[in-house]
Amino acid sequence: MTEWLVQIEGTQTGHQVALYLALLAAFLHAVFGALQKGRHDPWLTRGAIDFSYGMMAAPFALFVVPWPEPHMWVIFAGAFVIHVIYKLLQAWAYTKGAYTVVYPVVRGTGPLFTVIGAYLIFNESFTLMQWMGVGVLMAGIFGLALYNMIYLVSERDTLNVALALAVLTGLFVALYTTFDAYGIRATQSPFTFLAWFFMIDGLVMPVIAWRRYVTMPNPPALGPLMTRGVAGGFVAFFSFGSIMLATRLDKVGEAAVLRETSTVFAAIIGWLVLKETVGPRRVALMALIAAGAVIVEMGG
């Protein structure tokens, strides 16, 4: 698998595979967000998820994939810090605002910052048509957030804080996407980066979640919480793994923009699973997001 991925990097086949991986990551990222915002406290859910994927990744990191090259340890340290800050911000934002407001704002700011970062770090550039697609996609995402903010939000007293945290979280989405793309390209085997990343990344949030859990007056049962954590761990593997492989095979900026169609999937999940209202205006905005992604892909 590793040899095949290396062979198709930068080719038309690699471009097509990256497209499918980015769309898969979009769907799975929306599922992941709904898992964290759903039944349990977001901090507890994130801790259970991180514990699960850290434990699952450890045997692969230690005994299956090639050992990381010496220069990778600095990269792992940087990724660890960036992701911890991102997760703290995201969990905090979810405790302050509705999922259908916070999630679109996070995902809307992320691709713009990522495209800029990809230009500065990887010397990638977008055509005029692709920039138009980014504009259309972001208009749909922020329009969806605005609509939800006006009509659906119950946490109005914390809305401003939630929006500020969502924008800051979006900045860190771009930061980790760009930095991790650099990391996965810096090692011979992409699966070495993924396995070691998941093992290291699963160290902090379980500790924070456990400290929160033991101080709760009525903590939830561990069984259902850990079941959600294991499910989220598997989703995280395929979601994060898909987008990271996409950024190695093709342009970081394009993969980041296509992943933000996750907002469409998030709205559908919010309607079907979280029982949040979806009307014709929101359907139109979701269509705008999808159209923006199509324009980006066609303009490349």
Secondary structure, DSSP 8 states (H G I E B T S, - for coil): -HHHHHHHTTSHHHHHHHHHHHHHHHHHHHHHHHHHHSSS-HHHHHHHHHHHHHHHHHHHHHHTS----TTHHHHHHHHHHHHHHHHHHHHHHHHHS-HHHHHHHHHHHHHHHHHHHHHHHH-----HHHHHHHHHHHHHHHHHHHHHHHHT-S-GGGHHHHHHHHHHHHHHHHHHHHHHHHHHHSSS-HHHHHHHHHHHHTSSHHHHHHHHHHT-SS---HHHHHHHHHHHHHHHHHHHHHHHHHHHHS-HHHHHHHHTTHHHHHHHHHHHTS-----HHHHHHHHHHHHHHHHHHHT-
